Amino acid sequence: MQPATAIGLMSGTSHDGVDVALIETDGESITRFGATGYRAYSEDERALIRQAMAEAAKLGNRSARPGSLAQAETMITAAHAEAVEAFLAANGLRAGAIGVVGFHGQTVLHAPERLLTVQLGDGRALAARLRIPVVFDLRAADVAAGGQGAPLAPVFHRALARQLGRPLPVGVINVGGIANLTYVGQHDLVAFDTGPGNALIDDFLRQRTGAAYDDGGRIAGAGRVNEDVLARLVSHSYFTRRPPKSLDRDAFGIWLAKIGGLANMSTEDGAATLTAFTAATLGRAAMRLPRPPLSFIVAGGGARNGTLMRMITEQLAPAPVETADAVGWSVDALEAQAFAYLAVRSLRSLPITFPDTTGAPKSMNGGVLVRL
């Protein structure tokens, strides 16, 4: 089958901006990795997303857009369109050269136990503005069938790991707002959300310092982990649940406020303890895999946090831990590339979710296609 040229778009749980990536793929192997791009959200746009997330907690209908949700969806759609238009212009590409855009949108509510997952973003409006076919709403079919609807990138991780040519099994970790882990074995593909990624650290630092994140992990690196608080944090019932399982970005916010004890800590010690929380839950998650991976590869914003990477490496020893950049992948664009890949699989009626990645009852296709 001839490869398609696809653009993937990702606005993750850290809601810092829109990642853009181009790949060529037939939906199985990746023929070529193209350029990548990024469109940051302004602070006002981030504030609107946070407001929409707070209001989305009350939703019972995934199509409803009360309050700030409608405004946020319009803004998010426009931001993604601007990101693609700037990307095309910067790389001398015509819209007609792109076969499909994979549009994840912005998750504002993820509650599969209520058969609800809500990603803001109007795929029809995006397709009309770009004049390119768009695949969007990629989680809904899986959740409607009883699956978790997340994580979605594992089938892409499998393609990458097979093309890498290193001995299997390999573990692929993405540390965004929430962290997830994919196990790629000879015949197995297992995945689940492991726990907090950057979200708790980011929110803590925003409250304490106004900073959006811990740049390089320097604040956490200057602190000391409070082992008593860490022990309370990792006692959350989520970590004893068997996968497949997934999380909403703010799943641990109430838990942290209830038992965390961060209010009495210095900023450095609080950041260190939350960073250790992310690393410890990844270590615990690795023990639930079919076999110990021979190596781990880390992508997402957390891969740029040196303190977190050191803690993850300690948790996952003796297996080596590398960043996606170190193996020739992309730390920053991996998820956007995944949604380009998933869009092509959706077009070609190939499964994007599986019983051992989301708990779906069977291997399932997904996504809504908007043709011009």
C-alpha positions in Angstrom: 0.0 0.0 0.0 1.3 3.5 -0.9 2.4 5.6 2.1 0.4 8.7 2.8 1.7 12.1 3.9 0.1 13.0 7.2 0.3 15.8 9.7 -0.3 15.1 13.4 -1.4 17.6 16.0 -1.2 17.2 19.7 -2.2 19.5 22.6 -1.4 17.5 25.7 -2.3 17.4 29.3 0.4 20.0 30.1 -1.6 22.4 27.8 1.5 24.4 26.9 0.9 24.5 23.1 0.3 22.7 19.9 2.9 20.2 18.5 2.9 19.6 14.8 4.6 16.8 13.0 4.7 15.4 9.5 5.3 11.7 8.6 4.9 9.4 5.7 3.3 6.1 6.5 1.2 3.3 5.2 -0.3 2.8 8.6 2.1 0.0 9.4 5.7 1.2 9.0 7.0 4.8 8.9 8.6 5.6 5.6 9.8 9.1 6.5 9.8 11.5 9.4 9.3 15.1 8.2 9.5 18.5 9.8 8.1 19.3 13.2 6.7 22.6 14.5 5.2 24.2 17.6 2.6 26.9 18.4 2.7 28.0 22.1 -0.4 29.0 23.9 -0.4 32.4 25.5 -1.0 32.7 29.2 -4.5 33.9 28.5 -5.2 30.8 26.3 -3.8 28.5 29.0 -6.0 30.2 31.6 -9.0 29.6 29.4 -8.1 25.9 29.0 -7.8 25.5 32.8 -11.2 27.2 33.2 -12.7 24.8 30.7 -11.2 21.8 32.4 -12.7 22.9 35.7 -16.2 23.4 34.1 -15.9 20.1 32.2 -15.9 18.1 35.5 -19.7 18.7 35.6 -20.4 17.4 32.1 -22.7 14.5 31.6 -23.0 14.9 27.8 -19.8 14.8 25.9 -21.2 17.0 23.1 -22.3 19.8 25.5 -20.3 23.0 25.5 -21.7 25.2 28.4 -19.9 28.2 29.9 -16.3 28.6 28.8 -16.2 25.3 27.0 -17.5 26.7 23.7 -15.1 29.7 23.8 -12.2 27.3 24.6 -13.2 25.0 21.7 -13.2 27.9 19.3 -9.8 29.1 20.5 -8.3 25.6 20.4 -9.5 25.0 16.9 -8.1 28.3 15.7 -4.8 27.7 17.4 -4.4 24.4 15.7 -5.3 25.9 12.3 -2.7 28.6 12.9 -0.2 26.0 13.8 -0.7 24.0 10.6 -0.8 27.1 8.4 2.5 28.4 9.9 4.0 24.9 9.5 3.1 24.6 5.9 4.4 28.1 5.1 7.7 27.5 7.0 8.3 24.2 5.2 7.2 25.3 1.7 4.3 22.8 1.6 1.0 23.0 -0.1 -2.2 21.9 1.6 -2.9 19.7 -1.4 0.3 17.7 -0.7 -1.1 16.6 2.7 -3.3 13.5 2.7 -4.8 13.8 6.2 -4.4 15.7 9.4 -4.7 13.7 12.7 -6.3 16.1 15.2 -6.3 15.1 18.9 -7.8 18.2 20.3 -7.5 19.2 24.0 -8.7 16.8 26.6 -10.7 18.6 29.3 -12.4 15.5 30.8 -11.4 11.9 30.8 -13.8 9.6 32.8 -14.1 6.3 31.0 -15.8 4.8 34.1 -18.7 7.1 33.1 -18.3 6.4 29.4 -17.1 10.0 29.0 -14.0 11.4 27.3 -14.1 15.0 26.0 -11.5 16.5 23.6 -12.2 20.1 22.6 -11.6 20.9 19.0 -14.0 21.2 16.0 -12.6 18.8 13.3 -15.1 20.0 10.7 -14.2 23.6 11.1 -10.5 22.7 11.0 -10.9 20.7 7.8 -12.9 23.5 6.2 -10.3 26.1 7.0 -7.2 24.1 6.0 -8.8 22.4 3.0 -7.3 19.1 4.1 -9.1 15.9 5.3 -9.1 15.6 9.1 -9.5 12.6 11.4 -10.5 13.6 14.9 -12.3 12.3 18.0 -10.1 9.3 18.1 -10.9 8.2 21.7 -14.7 8.1 21.6 -15.4 4.8 19.9 -13.1 2.9 22.3 -14.7 4.5 25.4 -18.2 3.8 24.0 -17.3 0.2 23.7 -16.1 0.0 27.3 -12.4 0.7 26.8 -10.3 3.3 28.6 -9.8 5.4 25.4 -6.2 5.8 26.5 -3.3 5.6 25.9 -3.6 5.8 22.1 0.1 5.9 21.0 1.1 2.3 21.8 0.6 1.0 18.2 2.9 3.8 17.0 5.4 2.9 19.7 5.3 -0.7 18.4 6.1 0.5 14.9 9.0 2.6 16.1 10.4 -0.1 18.3 10.3 -2.7 15.5 12.1 -0.3 13.1 14.7 0.5 15.8 15.9 -3.1 15.5 17.0 -3.5 19.1 16.2 -6.6 21.2 12.7 -6.8 22.6 10.9 -6.2 25.0 11.3 -2.5 25.0 9.5 -0.1 27.3 8.4 3.3 25.9 7.5 6.0 28.4 5.8 9.3 27.7 5.9 11.8 30.5 3.4 14.6 29.7 0.9 15.9 32.3 0.1 12.2 32.9 2.7 9.5 32.3 2.1 6.3 30.4 4.1 3.2 29.6 4.0 0.9 26.5 5.5 -2.6 26.6 6.5 -3.8 23.1 7.3 -7.5 23.2 7.8 -10.0 20.4 4.1 -10.7 20.3 2.7 -8.5 23.1 1.6 -4.9 23.2 0.6 -3.7 26.6 0.0 -0.1 27.8 -1.5 2.0 30.5 -1.3 5.3 32.3 1.1 4.9 35.2 0.3 7.9 37.3 1.3 11.6 37.4 3.7 13.0 34.9 4.5 16.7 35.0 1.0 18.0 35.9 1.4 18.0 39.7 4.9 19.5 39.5 3.7 22.2 37.0 0.7 23.1 39.1 2.7 23.2 42.3 5.3 25.5 40.8 2.7 27.8 39.2 1.1 28.3 42.6 4.4 28.8 44.4 6.5 30.8 41.8 4.3 31.5 38.8 6.7 29.4 36.6 5.0 27.1 34.1 7.3 24.2 34.8 10.6 23.1 36.5 13.1 24.0 33.8 15.6 21.1 33.6 14.4 19.9 37.0 16.7 22.5 38.7 14.2 23.4 41.5 13.6 19.7 42.3 17.3 19.0 42.1 17.9 21.6 44.8 15.4 20.0 47.2 15.1 16.9 49.3 12.5 14.2 48.9 10.1 13.8 51.9 10.0 10.0 52.1 7.0 10.0 54.5 4.9 12.1 52.1 6.0 10.1 49.2 4.9 6.9 50.9 1.5 8.4 51.5 1.2 9.5 47.8 2.1 6.1 46.4 -0.6 4.4 48.6 -3.3 5.7 46.3 -5.6 2.8 45.2 -4.9 3.5 41.5 -1.5 2.0 41.8 -2.8 -1.4 42.9 -5.4 -1.6 40.1 -4.6 -4.0 37.3 -4.2 -2.5 33.8 -5.5 -1.5 31.3 -6.3 1.7 33.1 -6.1 5.4 32.4 -6.3 8.8 34.2 -7.7 12.2 34.0 -5.1 15.0 34.2 -6.3 16.1 37.6 -6.9 12.7 39.1 -4.5 13.2 41.9 -5.2 16.8 42.8 -7.7 16.1 45.6 -5.6 13.3 46.9 -2.6 15.5 47.0 -4.5 18.3 48.9 -5.9 15.7 51.3 -2.7 13.8 52.3 0.2 15.5 50.6 1.4 17.8 53.3 3.2 20.0 50.7 2.0 23.3 52.3 4.7 23.0 55.0 7.5 22.2 52.6 9.9 24.5 50.8 9.3 24.9 47.1 12.5 22.9 46.4 11.5 20.0 48.7 7.9 20.0 47.4 9.1 19.8 43.8 11.6 17.1 44.6 8.9 15.0 46.3 6.4 15.4 43.5 9.2 14.5 41.0 10.0 11.4 43.0 6.3 10.5 43.0 6.3 10.4 39.2 9.4 8.3 39.1 8.3 5.9 41.8 5.0 5.2 40.1 6.8 4.4 36.8 9.0 2.0 38.8 5.9 0.3 40.2 4.2 0.2 36.8 7.2 -1.6 35.3 6.7 -4.4 37.7 3.3 -5.1 36.2 4.7 -5.8 32.7 4.7 -9.3 31.2 8.6 -9.3 31.3 11.2 -6.8 32.4 12.0 -4.6 29.4 15.6 -4.8 28.2 15.6 -1.0 27.8 13.4 2.0 28.2 13.0 5.1 26.0 11.5 8.3 27.5 9.6 11.0 25.5 7.5 14.0 26.4 8.4 17.1 28.4 9.6 15.0 31.3 12.5 13.7 29.3 14.0 17.3 29.5 13.8 17.3 33.3 17.3 16.1 34.4 16.2 15.4 38.0 13.2 13.3 36.9 15.3 11.4 34.4 17.9 10.6 37.1 15.1 9.3 39.4 13.5 7.3 36.6 16.8 5.7 35.8 17.3 4.7 39.5 13.8 3.2 39.6 14.1 1.2 36.4 17.7 -0.1 36.9 19.3 -2.3 35.8 17.6 -1.7 32.4 19.2 1.3 30.6 17.0 4.4 30.2 17.5 6.8 27.2 15.6 9.7 25.9 13.8 9.5 22.5 16.2 12.0 21.0 19.1 9.7 22.0 17.7 6.8 19.8 16.8 9.0 16.8 13.2 9.6 17.7 11.8 12.9 18.9 11.2 13.8 22.6 9.0 16.7 21.7 7.1 15.6 18.6 6.5 11.9 19.3 2.8 12.2 20.3 2.1 14.5 17.3 3.8 12.0 15.1 1.6 9.3 16.7 -1.6 11.1 15.8 -0.5 11.5 12.2 0.1 7.7 12.2 -3.2 7.0 13.8 -5.0 9.1 11.3 -3.7 7.0 8.5 -4.6 3.8 10.3 -8.1 5.2 10.8 -8.4 6.0 7.1 -7.3 2.5 6.2 -9.6 0.8 8.7 -6.7 -0.6 10.8 -7.1 -1.0 14.5 -5.8 1.8 16.8 -6.8 0.4 20.2 -6.5 -3.1 21.6 -7.7 -5.2 24.6 -4.2 -4.9 26.2 -3.7 -1.2 25.6 -7.2 0.2 26.5 -9.2 -2.7 27.7 -11.3 -2.5 24.5 -13.4 -5.7 24.0 -11.5 -6.3 20.7 -9.1 -4.6 18.4 -10.8 -1.4 17.2 -10.6 1.3 14.6 -11.6 4.8 15.7 -11.8 8.4 14.7 -14.2 10.6 12.7 -13.2 11.5 9.2 -14.1 14.8 7.6 -13.5 14.9 3.9 -13.6 18.1 1.8 
